[in-house]
Amino acid sequence: MDNYQVSFYPEAQAEFEKLKGSQRVFVDKVLIRLRQLEMNAGQELHGPLAGFRKLKSKKTGLRIVFGQSSQGITIIDIVAVG
């Protein structure tokens, strides 16, 4: 395991740095899950985001969108919902 490097698009990194408390904990858990399950984590997205996947937490109101890159997995978006 830990075969995949997880990186952030600059916009996603900026959003990550704004998070506090339970939202930050959720993202940290997602990063661990991505390193373990790689592209088997989360749900597939469709339409213009086909090829990407998402992990979502109703409790924290966050959705994390990620995809595979040449270096591993790249988080392309962290969306606060609601």
N, CA and C of each residue as an Amber inpcrd file, in Angstrom:
protein
   246
   0.8330000  -1.1610000   0.0000000   0.0000000   0.0000000   0.0000000
   0.8870000   1.2370000   0.0000000   0.2650000   2.3930000   0.1070000
   0.9860000   3.6540000   0.0180000   1.7670000   3.7530000  -1.2710000
   1.2890000   3.0780000  -2.3410000   1.9400000   3.1440000  -3.6310000
   1.6590000   4.4630000  -4.3190000   0.5340000   5.0570000  -4.0100000
   0.0960000   6.2630000  -4.6930000   0.4910000   7.4960000  -3.9120000
   1.0230000   8.4590000  -4.6160000   1.2400000   9.7740000  -4.0310000
  -0.0380000  10.5730000  -4.2450000  -0.4820000  11.2670000  -3.2340000
  -1.6740000  12.0930000  -3.3420000  -1.2220000  13.5470000  -3.3680000
  -1.6750000  14.2750000  -4.3770000  -1.3190000  15.6890000  -4.4910000
  -2.5830000  16.5080000  -4.7110000  -2.4590000  17.8030000  -4.6230000
  -3.5910000  18.7160000  -4.7630000  -3.3590000  19.6750000  -5.9230000
  -4.4130000  19.9790000  -6.6780000  -4.3870000  21.1270000  -7.5730000
  -4.2490000  22.3510000  -6.6660000  -3.6460000  23.4130000  -7.1440000
  -3.4760000  24.6030000  -6.2930000  -4.7890000  25.1080000  -5.6760000
  -5.8700000  25.0910000  -6.4420000  -7.1540000  25.5610000  -5.9280000
  -7.6520000  24.6540000  -4.8020000  -7.4850000  23.3580000  -4.9710000
  -7.9030000  22.4050000  -3.9450000  -7.0270000  22.5500000  -2.7000000
  -5.7480000  22.8070000  -2.8840000  -4.8390000  23.0190000  -1.7460000
  -5.2820000  24.2470000  -0.9530000  -5.6510000  25.3190000  -1.6460000
  -6.1080000  26.5320000  -0.9680000  -7.3760000  26.2600000  -0.1690000
  -8.3020000  25.4870000  -0.7330000  -9.5290000  25.1270000  -0.0160000
  -9.2120000  24.2610000   1.2030000  -8.2850000  23.3200000   1.0370000
  -7.8910000  22.4470000   2.1400000  -7.3330000  23.2690000   3.3060000
  -6.5270000  24.2530000   3.0000000  -5.9040000  25.0630000   4.0500000
  -6.9250000  25.9020000   4.8140000  -8.0900000  26.1720000   4.2270000
  -9.1440000  26.9410000   4.8980000  -9.9770000  26.0940000   5.8560000
  -9.8970000  24.7610000   5.7180000 -10.7410000  23.8700000   6.5130000
 -10.3130000  23.8370000   7.9730000 -11.2980000  23.6000000   8.8380000
 -11.0270000  23.4890000  10.2660000 -11.8180000  22.3100000  10.8340000
 -11.4060000  21.8610000  12.0020000 -12.1540000  20.8750000  12.7730000
 -12.4810000  19.5880000  12.0400000 -13.7780000  19.2260000  12.0730000
 -14.2090000  17.9460000  11.5270000 -14.0110000  17.8810000  10.0090000
 -14.0510000  19.0220000   9.3320000 -13.8150000  19.0080000   7.8880000
 -12.3730000  18.6020000   7.5930000 -11.4260000  19.1130000   8.3430000
 -10.0090000  18.7700000   8.1610000  -9.7920000  17.2890000   8.4710000
 -10.4230000  16.7950000   9.5520000 -10.3110000  15.3810000   9.9160000
 -10.8520000  14.5050000   8.7830000 -11.9930000  14.8830000   8.1990000
 -12.5640000  14.1160000   7.0850000 -11.5810000  14.0460000   5.9190000
 -10.9850000  15.1660000   5.5480000 -10.0480000  15.1710000   4.4260000
  -8.8300000  14.3150000   4.7540000  -8.3280000  14.3990000   5.9670000
  -7.1870000  13.5630000   6.3560000  -7.5200000  12.0790000   6.2160000
  -8.7440000  11.6970000   6.6130000  -9.1650000  10.2930000   6.4670000
  -9.2830000   9.9120000   4.9940000  -9.7610000  10.8440000   4.1690000
  -9.8520000  10.5840000   2.7320000  -8.4660000  10.3400000   2.1490000
  -7.4820000  11.1170000   2.5660000  -6.1230000  10.9450000   2.0520000
  -5.5810000   9.5590000   2.3850000  -5.8530000   9.0890000   3.5810000
  -5.4340000   7.7320000   3.9680000  -6.1500000   6.7030000   3.1020000
  -7.4630000   6.8820000   2.9230000  -8.2490000   5.9470000   2.1070000
  -7.7350000   5.9110000   0.6580000  -7.4070000   7.0700000   0.1190000
  -6.9120000   7.1170000  -1.2630000  -5.5790000   6.3920000  -1.4010000
  -4.7220000   6.5440000  -0.4060000  -3.4290000   5.8460000  -0.4630000
  -3.6090000   4.3300000  -0.3830000  -4.6500000   3.8860000   0.3230000
  -4.8960000   2.4540000   0.4750000  -5.6810000   1.8730000  -0.6960000
  -6.7740000   2.5260000  -1.0690000  -7.6780000   1.9760000  -2.0830000
  -7.4230000   2.5090000  -3.4890000  -6.5980000   3.5330000  -3.5630000
  -6.2640000   4.1520000  -4.8380000  -7.5390000   4.5540000  -5.5770000
  -7.6500000   4.2590000  -6.8620000  -8.8130000   4.6900000  -7.6390000
 -10.0400000   3.8090000  -7.4180000  -9.9810000   2.8990000  -6.4470000
 -11.1630000   2.1130000  -6.0910000 -11.9880000   2.8010000  -5.0080000
 -11.4980000   3.9120000  -4.4830000 -12.2280000   4.6590000  -3.4560000
 -13.2840000   5.5410000  -4.1130000 -14.3690000   5.7610000  -3.4110000
 -15.3690000   6.7150000  -3.8630000 -16.2580000   6.2240000  -4.9860000
 -17.0880000   7.1550000  -5.4540000 -18.0430000   6.8650000  -6.5250000
 -17.5640000   7.4890000  -7.8300000 -17.8420000   6.7900000  -8.9200000
 -17.5100000   7.3200000 -10.2400000 -18.3710000   8.5280000 -10.5490000
 -17.7800000   9.4720000 -11.2520000 -18.5390000  10.6160000 -11.7400000
 -18.8260000  10.4140000 -13.2190000 -19.8420000  11.0960000 -13.6980000
 -20.2720000  10.9420000 -15.0860000 -20.2840000  12.3030000 -15.7810000
 -20.6180000  12.2920000 -17.0420000 -20.6980000  13.5320000 -17.8110000
 -19.3240000  14.1390000 -18.0040000 -19.2020000  15.4640000 -17.8400000
 -17.9150000  16.1130000 -18.0870000 -16.8180000  15.6800000 -17.1160000
 -17.2130000  15.0760000 -15.9950000 -16.2220000  14.6100000 -15.0160000
 -16.0040000  13.1000000 -15.0780000 -16.4110000  12.4780000 -16.1550000
 -16.1640000  11.0410000 -16.3310000 -14.6600000  10.7970000 -16.2130000
 -14.3100000   9.7240000 -15.5300000 -12.8970000   9.4120000 -15.2950000
 -12.4270000   9.8840000 -13.9270000 -13.2380000  10.7150000 -13.2750000
 -12.9390000  11.1690000 -11.9260000 -13.8660000  10.4650000 -10.9540000
 -13.5240000  10.5600000  -9.6730000 -14.3360000   9.9420000  -8.6280000
 -14.5420000  10.9580000  -7.5140000 -15.5020000  10.6730000  -6.6110000
 -15.7490000  11.5790000  -5.4940000 -15.9420000  10.8000000  -4.2060000
 -15.5790000  11.4190000  -3.1300000 -15.8960000  10.9600000  -1.7850000
 -16.6520000  12.1040000  -1.1310000 -17.7170000  11.7720000  -0.4320000
 -18.6180000  12.7950000   0.0850000 -18.9530000  12.4960000   1.5400000
 -19.0660000  13.5540000   2.3320000 -19.4720000  13.4200000   3.7290000
 -20.6540000  14.3320000   3.9900000 -21.7990000  13.7430000   4.2840000
 -22.9710000  14.5530000   4.6250000 -22.7380000  15.2790000   5.9490000
 -22.0480000  14.6230000   6.8590000 -21.8120000  15.2030000   8.1890000
 -21.0070000  16.5030000   8.1120000 -19.9450000  16.5020000   7.3080000
 -19.0930000  17.6920000   7.2280000 -19.4960000  18.6260000   6.0940000
 -20.3420000  18.1510000   5.1880000 -20.7460000  18.9810000   4.0630000
 -19.6740000  19.1300000   3.0020000 -18.7970000  18.1500000   2.8980000
 -17.6970000  18.2190000   1.9340000 -17.8130000  17.1500000   0.8610000
 -17.3760000  17.5160000  -0.3320000 -17.2180000  16.5630000  -1.4240000
 -15.8080000  16.7630000  -1.9600000 -15.0970000  15.6660000  -2.1170000
 -13.7320000  15.7060000  -2.6380000 -13.7220000  14.9800000  -3.9730000
 -13.2660000  15.6710000  -4.9940000 -13.1990000  15.1110000  -6.3400000
 -11.7340000  14.8390000  -6.6480000 -11.4550000  13.6290000  -7.1580000
 -10.0670000  13.2580000  -7.4300000  -9.9790000  12.4330000  -8.7020000
  -8.7840000  12.3730000  -9.2330000  -8.5410000  11.5950000 -10.4410000
  -7.1150000  11.1040000 -10.4700000  -6.8420000  10.2290000 -11.3910000
  -5.5120000   9.6590000 -11.5230000  -4.6580000  10.5770000 -12.3800000
  -3.4110000  10.7640000 -11.9640000  -2.4460000  11.5320000 -12.7350000
  -1.2030000  10.6740000 -12.9300000  -0.2370000  11.1870000 -13.6440000
   0.9790000  10.4070000 -13.8840000   1.7580000  10.1490000 -12.5930000
   1.5860000  11.0100000 -11.5800000   2.2870000  10.8340000 -10.3100000
   1.4980000  10.0260000  -9.2890000   0.2340000   9.7590000  -9.5390000
  -0.5850000   9.0390000  -8.5740000  -2.0160000   9.5320000  -8.6400000
  -2.4880000  10.0720000  -7.5330000  -3.8490000  10.5890000  -7.4600000
  -3.7650000  12.0780000  -7.1740000  -4.5600000  12.8490000  -7.9080000
  -4.5920000  14.2840000  -7.7000000  -5.9920000  14.6890000  -7.2470000
  -6.0610000  15.3930000  -6.1630000  -7.3240000  15.9550000  -5.7070000
  -7.5320000  17.2360000  -6.4850000  -8.6190000  17.2560000  -7.2520000
  -8.8390000  18.4230000  -8.1170000  -9.8000000  19.4210000  -7.5110000
 -10.5850000  19.0090000  -6.5200000 -11.5530000  19.9400000  -5.9620000
 -12.0020000  19.4800000  -4.5850000 -12.1310000  20.4310000  -3.6870000
 -12.7420000  20.1960000  -2.3820000 -13.8920000  21.1760000  -2.3080000
 -15.1000000  20.6560000  -2.2530000 -16.2990000  21.4940000  -2.3200000
 -17.0330000  21.4150000  -0.9910000 -17.2830000  22.5730000  -0.4120000
 -18.1160000  22.6370000   0.7820000 -19.5580000  22.7870000   0.3010000
 -20.3940000  21.8420000   0.6720000 -21.7830000  21.8290000   0.2190000
 -22.6820000  22.2850000   1.3670000 -23.5860000  23.2220000   1.0680000
 -24.5470000  23.6650000   2.0780000 -23.9860000  24.5670000   3.0420000
